[in-house]
Amino acid sequence: LQTEIRDFQAEYEREGEAPRVRVTLRGEVGRTAERRVLGSVVGRGEVQAASNRLRDVTAAFEQAYAQAAATLGDGVHAALLAAERATPAAQAPGPGSTKAP
């Protein structure tokens, strides 16, 4: 899994008001040994900060990141399951194999 942060921002509609925080993560899932990308996934989180105070904006970033990471994790899981289903049984690692996907 290779990830990158696409958005990590606080958006203010009006000066002095609490911002809306957005976090977007992008990931590529692949098989290292084959140098093959199995899928690209995106995780997003968006939280309205409780106030314009630093602690509330920081808490909103933490919550938005947690949402984005959870969504990204779900997408990674789905991509791995899809790749496993698409792999013919003859190519799939056998029981007890230490070969990672």
N, CA, C and O atoms as a printed pandas DataFrame, in Angstrom:
     atom_number atom_name residue_name chain_id  residue_number  x_coord  y_coord  z_coord
0              1         N          LEU        A               1    0.850   -1.180    0.000
1              2        CA          LEU        A               1    0.000    0.000    0.000
2              3         C          LEU        A               1    0.888    1.231    0.000
3              4         O          LEU        A               1    1.757    1.394    0.856
4              5         N          GLN        A               2    0.654    2.081   -0.963
5              6        CA          GLN        A               2    1.366    3.355   -1.021
6              7         C          GLN        A               2    0.314    4.454   -0.889
7              8         O          GLN        A               2   -0.659    4.479   -1.643
8              9         N          THR        A               3    0.506    5.352    0.057
9             10        CA          THR        A               3   -0.505    6.384    0.311
10            11         C          THR        A               3    0.064    7.783    0.120
11            12         O          THR        A               3    1.272    8.010    0.186
12            13         N          GLU        A               4   -0.849    8.699   -0.116
13            14        CA          GLU        A               4   -0.486   10.109   -0.166
14            15         C          GLU        A               4   -1.649   10.938    0.363
15            16         O          GLU        A               4   -2.813   10.556    0.244
16            17         N          ILE        A               5   -1.312   12.067    0.943
17            18        CA          ILE        A               5   -2.317   12.999    1.435
18            19         C          ILE        A               5   -2.647   13.948    0.289
19            20         O          ILE        A               5   -1.771   14.642   -0.226
20            21         N          ARG        A               6   -3.918   13.971   -0.104
21            22        CA          ARG        A               6   -4.346   14.839   -1.211
22            23         C          ARG        A               6   -4.892   16.172   -0.693
23            24         O          ARG        A               6   -4.613   17.225   -1.266
24            25         N          ASP        A               7   -5.658   16.123    0.378
25            26        CA          ASP        A               7   -6.202   17.343    0.996
26            27         C          ASP        A               7   -6.019   17.233    2.499
27            28         O          ASP        A               7   -6.203   16.165    3.082
28            29         N          PHE        A               8   -5.656   18.343    3.117
29            30        CA          PHE        A               8   -5.558   18.435    4.567
30            31         C          PHE        A               8   -5.734   19.911    4.854
31            32         O          PHE        A               8   -4.763   20.648    5.027
32            33         N          GLN        A               9   -7.009   20.338    4.903
33            34        CA          GLN        A               9   -7.263   21.778    4.936
34            35         C          GLN        A               9   -8.447   22.142    5.809
35            36         O          GLN        A               9   -9.360   21.347    6.033
36            37         N          ALA        A              10   -8.399   23.374    6.292
37            38        CA          ALA        A              10   -9.511   23.972    7.026
38            39         C          ALA        A              10  -10.071   25.071    6.136
39            40         O          ALA        A              10   -9.344   25.977    5.726
40            41         N          GLU        A              11  -11.367   24.990    5.838
41            42        CA          GLU        A              11  -12.003   25.967    4.950
42            43         C          GLU        A              11  -12.908   26.890    5.766
43            44         O          GLU        A              11  -13.819   26.444    6.463
44            45         N          TYR        A              12  -12.632   28.166    5.659
45            46        CA          TYR        A              12  -13.402   29.181    6.387
46            47         C          TYR        A              12  -14.341   29.881    5.424
47            48         O          TYR        A              12  -13.900   30.429    4.415
48            49         N          GLU        A              13  -15.643   29.868    5.727
49            50        CA          GLU        A              13  -16.596   30.603    4.892
50            51         C          GLU        A              13  -16.566   32.081    5.243
51            52         O          GLU        A              13  -16.627   32.938    4.361
52            53         N          ARG        A              14  -16.471   32.376    6.539
53            54        CA          ARG        A              14  -16.407   33.769    7.003
54            55         C          ARG        A              14  -15.314   33.888    8.048
55            56         O          ARG        A              14  -15.089   32.973    8.839
56            57         N          GLU        A              15  -14.645   35.020    8.041
57            58        CA          GLU        A              15  -13.571   35.259    8.992
58            59         C          GLU        A              15  -14.080   35.144   10.428
59            60         O          GLU        A              15  -15.116   35.705   10.785
60            61         N          GLY        A              16  -13.329   34.404   11.241
61            62        CA          GLY        A              16  -13.675   34.265   12.653
62            63         C          GLY        A              16  -14.604   33.113   12.975
63            64         O          GLY        A              16  -14.729   32.734   14.140
64            65         N          GLU        A              17  -15.267   32.539   11.964
65            66        CA          GLU        A              17  -16.165   31.408   12.209
66            67         C          GLU        A              17  -15.384   30.099   12.214
67            68         O          GLU        A              17  -14.260   30.029   11.718
68            69         N          ALA        A              18  -15.987   29.080   12.774
69            70        CA          ALA        A              18  -15.359   27.761   12.815
70            71         C          ALA        A              18  -15.251   27.198   11.395
71            72         O          ALA        A              18  -16.191   27.311   10.609
72            73         N          PRO        A              19  -14.121   26.603   11.074
73            74        CA          PRO        A              19  -13.928   26.078    9.717
74            75         C          PRO        A              19  -14.511   24.676    9.547
75            76         O          PRO        A              19  -14.792   23.974   10.518
76            77         N          ARG        A              20  -14.679   24.301    8.307
77            78        CA          ARG        A              20  -14.984   22.920    7.937
78            79         C          ARG        A              20  -13.646   22.316    7.518
79            80         O          ARG        A              20  -12.940   22.863    6.672
80            81         N          VAL        A              21  -13.313   21.183    8.123
81            82        CA          VAL        A              21  -12.027   20.533    7.877
82            83         C          VAL        A              21  -12.221   19.379    6.904
83            84         O          VAL        A              21  -13.146   18.579    7.049
84            85         N          ARG        A              22  -11.341   19.301    5.913
85            86        CA          ARG        A              22  -11.400   18.239    4.897
86            87         C          ARG        A              22  -10.047   17.526    4.827
87            88         O          ARG        A              22   -8.990   18.157    4.808
88            89         N          VAL        A              23  -10.113   16.196    4.788
89            90        CA          VAL        A              23   -8.924   15.371    4.620
90            91         C          VAL        A              23   -9.240   14.342    3.539
91            92         O          VAL        A              23  -10.268   13.668    3.591
92            93         N          THR        A              24   -8.349   14.230    2.567
93            94        CA          THR        A              24   -8.482   13.218    1.522
94            95         C          THR        A              24   -7.169   12.459    1.420
95            96         O          THR        A              24   -6.097   13.052    1.301
96            97         N          LEU        A              25   -7.272   11.135    1.470
97            98        CA          LEU        A              25   -6.118   10.248    1.334
98            99         C          LEU        A              25   -6.311    9.414    0.075
99           100         O          LEU        A              25   -7.431    9.013   -0.244
100          101         N          ARG        A              26   -5.234    9.156   -0.630
101          102        CA          ARG        A              26   -5.283    8.309   -1.823
102          103         C          ARG        A              26   -4.282    7.182   -1.633
103          104         O          ARG        A              26   -3.179    7.396   -1.131
104          105         N          GLY        A              27   -4.669    6.000   -2.030
105          106        CA          GLY        A              27   -3.771    4.863   -1.897
106          107         C          GLY        A              27   -3.790    3.979   -3.126
107          108         O          GLY        A              27   -4.799    3.871   -3.824
108          109         N          GLU        A              28   -2.660    3.355   -3.373
109          110        CA          GLU        A              28   -2.552    2.338   -4.418
110          111         C          GLU        A              28   -2.179    1.028   -3.746
111          112         O          GLU        A              28   -1.223    0.951   -2.975
112          113         N          VAL        A              29   -2.950    0.011   -4.054
113          114        CA          VAL        A              29   -2.716   -1.318   -3.508
114          115         C          VAL        A              29   -2.049   -2.133   -4.604
115          116         O          VAL        A              29   -2.507   -2.138   -5.747
116          117         N          GLY        A              30   -0.979   -2.812   -4.261
117          118        CA          GLY        A              30   -0.294   -3.586   -5.285
118          119         C          GLY        A              30    0.396   -4.812   -4.747
119          120         O          GLY        A              30    0.508   -5.020   -3.539
120          121         N          ARG        A              31    0.856   -5.616   -5.680
121          122        CA          ARG        A              31    1.677   -6.791   -5.353
122          123         C          ARG        A              31    3.124   -6.413   -5.649
123          124         O          ARG        A              31    3.501   -6.190   -6.800
124          125         N          THR        A              32    3.907   -6.347   -4.614
125          126        CA          THR        A              32    5.292   -5.920   -4.749
126          127         C          THR        A              32    6.089   -6.844   -5.653
127          128         O          THR        A              32    6.808   -6.380   -6.538
128          129         N          ALA        A              33    5.968   -8.145   -5.437
129          130        CA          ALA        A              33    6.766   -9.100   -6.209
130          131         C          ALA        A              33    6.489   -8.997   -7.704
131          132         O          ALA        A              33    7.389   -9.176   -8.524
132          133         N          GLU        A              34    5.244   -8.708   -8.049
133          134        CA          GLU        A              34    4.857   -8.625   -9.463
134          135         C          GLU        A              34    4.897   -7.192   -9.994
135          136         O          GLU        A              34    4.747   -6.959  -11.193
136          137         N          ARG        A              35    5.102   -6.243   -9.089
137          138        CA          ARG        A              35    5.063   -4.820   -9.461
138          139         C          ARG        A              35    3.778   -4.499  -10.214
139          140         O          ARG        A              35    3.789   -3.869  -11.272
140          141         N          ARG        A              36    2.668   -4.955   -9.631
141          142        CA          ARG        A              36    1.373   -4.785  -10.270
142          143         C          ARG        A              36    0.428   -4.051   -9.329
143          144         O          ARG        A              36    0.303   -4.407   -8.157
144          145         N          VAL        A              37   -0.234   -3.028   -9.848
145          146        CA          VAL        A              37   -1.224   -2.279   -9.070
146          147         C          VAL        A              37   -2.543   -3.032   -9.130
147          148         O          VAL        A              37   -3.046   -3.341  -10.211
148          149         N          LEU        A              38   -3.095   -3.322   -7.964
149          150        CA          LEU        A              38   -4.376   -4.030   -7.890
150          151         C          LEU        A              38   -5.553   -3.066   -7.878
151          152         O          LEU        A              38   -6.658   -3.418   -8.291
152          153         N          GLY        A              39   -5.316   -1.872   -7.411
153          154        CA          GLY        A              39   -6.395   -0.897   -7.385
154          155         C          GLY        A              39   -5.974    0.399   -6.728
155          156         O          GLY        A              39   -5.007    0.438   -5.967
156          157         N          SER        A              40   -6.698    1.449   -7.025
157          158        CA          SER        A              40   -6.506    2.753   -6.391
158          159         C          SER        A              40   -7.740    3.043   -5.555
159          160         O          SER        A              40   -8.866    2.796   -5.987
160          161         N          VAL        A              41   -7.524    3.563   -4.370
161          162        CA          VAL        A              41   -8.629    3.850   -3.463
162          163         C          VAL        A              41   -8.471    5.256   -2.892
163          164         O          VAL        A              41   -7.366    5.791   -2.804
164          165         N          VAL        A              42   -9.606    5.837   -2.506
165          166        CA          VAL        A              42   -9.613    7.176   -1.921
166          167         C          VAL        A              42  -10.416    7.130   -0.630
167          168         O          VAL        A              42  -11.478    6.510   -0.564
168          169         N          GLY        A              43   -9.900    7.788    0.382
169          170        CA          GLY        A              43  -10.624    7.933    1.639
170          171         C          GLY        A              43  -10.813    9.410    1.932
171          172         O          GLY        A              43   -9.878   10.201    1.810
172          173         N          ARG        A              44  -12.023    9.778    2.318
173          174        CA          ARG        A              44  -12.325   11.194    2.590
174          175         C          ARG        A              44  -12.950   11.355    3.969
175          176         O          ARG        A              44  -13.689   10.493    4.444
176          177         N          GLY        A              45  -12.638   12.463    4.585
177          178        CA          GLY        A              45  -13.258   12.825    5.854
178          179         C          GLY        A              45  -13.555   14.307    5.861
179          180         O          GLY        A              45  -12.791   15.113    5.329
180          181         N          GLU        A              46  -14.670   14.655    6.469
181          182        CA          GLU        A              46  -15.065   16.064    6.541
182          183         C          GLU        A              46  -15.760   16.304    7.869
183          184         O          GLU        A              46  -16.709   15.599    8.213
184          185         N          VAL        A              47  -15.293   17.297    8.615
185          186        CA          VAL        A              47  -15.839   17.584    9.945
186          187         C          VAL        A              47  -15.944   19.092   10.126
187          188         O          VAL        A              47  -15.040   19.838    9.752
188          189         N          GLN        A              48  -17.046   19.525   10.696
189          190        CA          GLN        A              48  -17.213   20.924   11.073
190          191         C          GLN        A              48  -16.577   21.114   12.449
191          192         O          GLN        A              48  -16.959   20.435   13.402
192          193         N          ALA        A              49  -15.617   22.024   12.563
193          194        CA          ALA        A              49  -14.994   22.301   13.859
194          195         C          ALA        A              49  -16.028   22.940   14.786
195          196         O          ALA        A              49  -16.908   23.675   14.338
196          197         N          ALA        A              50  -15.909   22.653   16.069
197          198        CA          ALA        A              50  -16.858   23.190   17.055
198          199         C          ALA        A              50  -16.699   24.698   17.230
199          200         O          ALA        A              50  -17.670   25.396   17.521
200          201         N          SER        A              51  -15.487   25.197   17.054
201          202        CA          SER        A              51  -15.230   26.634   17.159
202          203         C          SER        A              51  -13.970   26.940   16.351
203          204         O          SER        A              51  -13.387   26.047   15.736
204          205         N          ASN        A              52  -13.561   28.194   16.357
205          206        CA          ASN        A              52  -12.366   28.611   15.652
206          207         C          ASN        A              52  -11.141   28.550   16.562
207          208         O          ASN        A              52  -10.081   29.063   16.206
208          209         N          ARG        A              53  -11.275   27.942   17.703
209          210        CA          ARG        A              53  -10.155   27.797   18.637
210          211         C          ARG        A              53   -9.245   26.657   18.165
211          212         O          ARG        A              53   -9.708   25.670   17.593
212          213         N          LEU        A              54   -7.975   26.811   18.411
213          214        CA          LEU        A              54   -6.989   25.844   17.930
214          215         C          LEU        A              54   -7.311   24.415   18.368
215          216         O          LEU        A              54   -7.207   23.489   17.563
216          217         N          ARG        A              55   -7.694   24.225   19.614
217          218        CA          ARG        A              55   -7.961   22.855   20.084
218          219         C          ARG        A              55   -9.144   22.235   19.352
219          220         O          ARG        A              55   -9.133   21.034   19.080
220          221         N          ASP        A              56  -10.175   23.035   19.021
221          222        CA          ASP        A              56  -11.335   22.508   18.300
222          223         C          ASP        A              56  -11.023   22.236   16.830
223          224         O          ASP        A              56  -11.524   21.267   16.259
224          225         N          VAL        A              57  -10.214   23.070   16.228
225          226        CA          VAL        A              57   -9.815   22.844   14.833
226          227         C          VAL        A              57   -8.907   21.607   14.766
227          228         O          VAL        A              57   -9.033   20.789   13.855
228          229         N          THR        A              58   -8.005   21.479   15.725
229          230        CA          THR        A              58   -7.139   20.296   15.783
230          231         C          THR        A              58   -7.972   19.033   15.969
231          232         O          THR        A              58   -7.712   18.022   15.316
232          233         N          ALA        A              59   -8.957   19.076   16.839
233          234        CA          ALA        A              59   -9.837   17.916   17.054
234          235         C          ALA        A              59  -10.599   17.575   15.779
235          236         O          ALA        A              59  -10.801   16.400   15.474
236          237         N          ALA        A              60  -11.022   18.589   15.034
237          238        CA          ALA        A              60  -11.729   18.345   13.770
238          239         C          ALA        A              60  -10.803   17.674   12.758
239          240         O          ALA        A              60  -11.231   16.789   12.017
240          241         N          PHE        A              61   -9.525   18.095   12.723
241          242        CA          PHE        A              61   -8.570   17.442   11.837
242          243         C          PHE        A              61   -8.380   15.976   12.227
243          244         O          PHE        A              61   -8.320   15.107   11.357
244          245         N          GLU        A              62   -8.286   15.702   13.515
245          246        CA          GLU        A              62   -8.129   14.319   13.976
246          247         C          GLU        A              62   -9.336   13.474   13.573
247          248         O          GLU        A              62   -9.172   12.336   13.132
248          249         N          GLN        A              63  -10.532   14.013   13.719
249          250        CA          GLN        A              63  -11.749   13.274   13.358
250          251         C          GLN        A              63  -11.846   13.072   11.848
251          252         O          GLN        A              63  -12.198   11.986   11.387
252          253         N          ALA        A              64  -11.539   14.106   11.082
253          254        CA          ALA        A              64  -11.602   13.996    9.615
254          255         C          ALA        A              64  -10.564   12.993    9.121
255          256         O          ALA        A              64  -10.841   12.213    8.210
256          257         N          TYR        A              65   -9.362   13.006    9.718
257          258        CA          TYR        A              65   -8.342   12.035    9.332
258          259         C          TYR        A              65   -8.807   10.617    9.658
259          260         O          TYR        A              65   -8.628    9.705    8.851
260          261         N          ALA        A              66   -9.398   10.426   10.831
261          262        CA          ALA        A              66   -9.882    9.093   11.213
262          263         C          ALA        A              66  -10.941    8.600   10.230
263          264         O          ALA        A              66  -10.937    7.426    9.859
264          265         N          GLN        A              67  -11.847    9.480    9.805
265          266        CA          GLN        A              67  -12.863    9.112    8.811
266          267         C          GLN        A              67  -12.193    8.708    7.499
267          268         O          GLN        A              67  -12.531    7.681    6.912
268          269         N          ALA        A              68  -11.243    9.522    7.047
269          270        CA          ALA        A              68  -10.565    9.253    5.775
270          271         C          ALA        A              68   -9.782    7.943    5.844
271          272         O          ALA        A              68   -9.803    7.157    4.896
272          273         N          ALA        A              69   -9.100    7.708    6.948
273          274        CA          ALA        A              69   -8.309    6.483    7.091
274          275         C          ALA        A              69   -9.212    5.254    7.123
275          276         O          ALA        A              69   -8.875    4.223    6.541
276          277         N          ALA        A              70  -10.360    5.355    7.800
277          278        CA          ALA        A              70  -11.293    4.224    7.851
278          279         C          ALA        A              70  -11.855    3.918    6.465
279          280         O          ALA        A              70  -11.956    2.753    6.078
280          281         N          THR        A              71  -12.219    4.949    5.724
281          282        CA          THR        A              71  -12.743    4.764    4.376
282          283         C          THR        A              71  -11.664    4.183    3.459
283          284         O          THR        A              71  -11.941    3.302    2.645
284          285         N          LEU        A              72  -10.443    4.681    3.598
285          286        CA          LEU        A              72   -9.327    4.154    2.815
286          287         C          LEU        A              72   -9.111    2.676    3.142
287          288         O          LEU        A              72   -8.910    1.861    2.242
288          289         N          GLY        A              73   -9.154    2.338    4.414
289          290        CA          GLY        A              73   -8.987    0.946    4.832
290          291         C          GLY        A              73  -10.049    0.038    4.248
291          292         O          GLY        A              73   -9.750   -1.075    3.817
292          293         N          ASP        A              74  -11.292    0.508    4.230
293          294        CA          ASP        A              74  -12.372   -0.280    3.622
294          295         C          ASP        A              74  -12.109   -0.498    2.130
295          296         O          ASP        A              74  -12.332   -1.590    1.608
296          297         N          GLY        A              75  -11.639    0.537    1.457
297          298        CA          GLY        A              75  -11.340    0.421    0.027
298          299         C          GLY        A              75  -10.185   -0.524   -0.240
299          300         O          GLY        A              75  -10.216   -1.280   -1.211
300          301         N          VAL        A              76   -9.166   -0.492    0.607
301          302        CA          VAL        A              76   -8.028   -1.403    0.466
302          303         C          VAL        A              76   -8.499   -2.839    0.645
303          304         O          VAL        A              76   -8.125   -3.724   -0.124
304          305         N          HIS        A              77   -9.314   -3.064    1.655
305          306        CA          HIS        A              77   -9.850   -4.410    1.904
306          307         C          HIS        A              77  -10.625   -4.909    0.691
307          308         O          HIS        A              77  -10.445   -6.046    0.255
308          309         N          ALA        A              78  -11.483   -4.060    0.152
309          310        CA          ALA        A              78  -12.280   -4.437   -1.021
310          311         C          ALA        A              78  -11.379   -4.736   -2.224
311          312         O          ALA        A              78  -11.635   -5.687   -2.963
312          313         N          ALA        A              79  -10.335   -3.937   -2.425
313          314        CA          ALA        A              79   -9.418   -4.166   -3.552
314          315         C          ALA        A              79   -8.680   -5.490   -3.398
315          316         O          ALA        A              79   -8.479   -6.208   -4.378
316          317         N          LEU        A              80   -8.276   -5.813   -2.176
317          318        CA          LEU        A              80   -7.582   -7.079   -1.948
318          319         C          LEU        A              80   -8.509   -8.274   -2.159
319          320         O          LEU        A              80   -8.102   -9.288   -2.728
320          321         N          LEU        A              81   -9.750   -8.154   -1.703
321          322        CA          LEU        A              81  -10.714   -9.232   -1.922
322          323         C          LEU        A              81  -10.984   -9.429   -3.411
323          324         O          LEU        A              81  -11.051  -10.562   -3.888
324          325         N          ALA        A              82  -11.139   -8.328   -4.145
325          326        CA          ALA        A              82  -11.387   -8.424   -5.585
326          327         C          ALA        A              82  -10.197   -9.074   -6.292
327          328         O          ALA        A              82  -10.381   -9.893   -7.192
328          329         N          ALA        A              83   -8.989   -8.714   -5.891
329          330        CA          ALA        A              83   -7.792   -9.305   -6.504
330          331         C          ALA        A              83   -7.700  -10.787   -6.180
331          332         O          ALA        A              83   -7.296  -11.588   -7.023
332          333         N          GLU        A              84   -8.072  -11.152   -4.960
333          334        CA          GLU        A              84   -8.043  -12.561   -4.569
334          335         C          GLU        A              84   -9.045  -13.374   -5.388
335          336         O          GLU        A              84   -8.741  -14.485   -5.823
336          337         N          ARG        A              85  -10.232  -12.821   -5.593
337          338        CA          ARG        A              85  -11.252  -13.515   -6.392
338          339         C          ARG        A              85  -10.820  -13.634   -7.854
339          340         O          ARG        A              85  -11.167  -14.603   -8.529
340          341         N          ALA        A              86  -10.071  -12.661   -8.338
341          342        CA          ALA        A              86   -9.645  -12.659   -9.743
342          343         C          ALA        A              86   -8.434  -13.553   -9.995
343          344         O          ALA        A              86   -8.121  -13.861  -11.145
344          345         N          THR        A              87   -7.754  -13.971   -8.931
345          346        CA          THR        A              87   -6.570  -14.816   -9.083
346          347         C          THR        A              87   -6.987  -16.268   -9.241
347          348         O          THR        A              87   -7.646  -16.810   -8.354
348          349         N          PRO        A              88   -6.623  -16.912  -10.340
349          350        CA          PRO        A              88   -6.945  -18.335  -10.511
350          351         C          PRO        A              88   -6.332  -19.162   -9.385
351          352         O          PRO        A              88   -5.265  -18.827   -8.870
352          353         N          ALA        A              89   -7.004  -20.229   -9.010
353          354        CA          ALA        A              89   -6.561  -21.078   -7.901
354          355         C          ALA        A              89   -5.145  -21.592   -8.113
355          356         O          ALA        A              89   -4.404  -21.759   -7.144
356          357         N          ALA        A              90   -4.754  -21.843   -9.346
357          358        CA          ALA        A              90   -3.417  -22.358   -9.627
358          359         C          ALA        A              90   -2.335  -21.329   -9.297
359          360         O          ALA        A              90   -1.199  -21.703   -9.005
360          361         N          GLN        A              91   -2.671  -20.044   -9.340
361          362        CA          GLN        A              91   -1.684  -18.998   -9.057
362          363         C          GLN        A              91   -1.725  -18.530   -7.624
363          364         O          GLN        A              91   -0.772  -17.909   -7.151
364          365         N          ALA        A              92   -2.801  -18.810   -6.923
365          366        CA          ALA        A              92   -2.942  -18.352   -5.544
366          367         C          ALA        A              92   -1.979  -19.108   -4.648
367          368         O          ALA        A              92   -1.743  -20.297   -4.860
368          369         N          PRO        A              93   -1.407  -18.423   -3.628
369          370        CA          PRO        A              93   -0.533  -19.110   -2.692
370          371         C          PRO        A              93   -1.292  -20.226   -1.982
371          372         O          PRO        A              93   -2.454  -20.054   -1.615
372          373         N          GLY        A              94   -0.648  -21.348   -1.792
373          374        CA          GLY        A              94   -1.270  -22.488   -1.151
374          375         C          GLY        A              94   -1.277  -22.370    0.355
375          376         O          GLY        A              94   -0.697  -21.435    0.907
376          377         N          PRO        A              95   -1.935  -23.319    1.037
377          378        CA          PRO        A              95   -1.964  -23.307    2.494
378          379         C          PRO        A              95   -0.547  -23.395    3.047
379          380         O          PRO        A              95    0.279  -24.173    2.569
380          381         N          GLY        A              96   -0.290  -22.594    4.051
381          382        CA          GLY        A              96    1.024  -22.597    4.673
382          383         C          GLY        A              96    2.064  -21.799    3.905
383          384         O          GLY        A              96    3.217  -21.720    4.330
384          385         N          SER        A              97    1.676  -21.206    2.783
385          386        CA          SER        A              97    2.622  -20.427    1.996
386          387         C          SER        A              97    2.951  -19.130    2.726
387          388         O          SER        A              97    2.086  -18.530    3.364
388          389         N          THR        A              98    4.177  -18.713    2.627
389          390        CA          THR        A              98    4.586  -17.441    3.227
390          391         C          THR        A              98    4.642  -16.341    2.190
391          392         O          THR        A              98    5.035  -15.216    2.500
392          393         N          LYS        A              99    4.262  -16.641    0.990
393          394        CA          LYS        A              99    4.271  -15.649   -0.076
394          395         C          LYS        A              99    3.092  -14.712    0.117
395          396         O          LYS        A              99    1.938  -15.132    0.047
396          397         N          ALA        A             100    3.387  -13.439    0.360
397          398        CA          ALA        A             100    2.346  -12.434    0.598
398          399         C          ALA        A             100    1.812  -11.918   -0.720
399          400         O          ALA        A             100    2.546  -11.864   -1.707
400          401         N          PRO        A             101    0.513  -11.526   -0.753
401          402        CA          PRO        A             101   -0.050  -10.959   -1.983
402          403         C          PRO        A             101    0.574   -9.622   -2.310
403          404         O          PRO        A             101    0.217   -9.003   -3.312
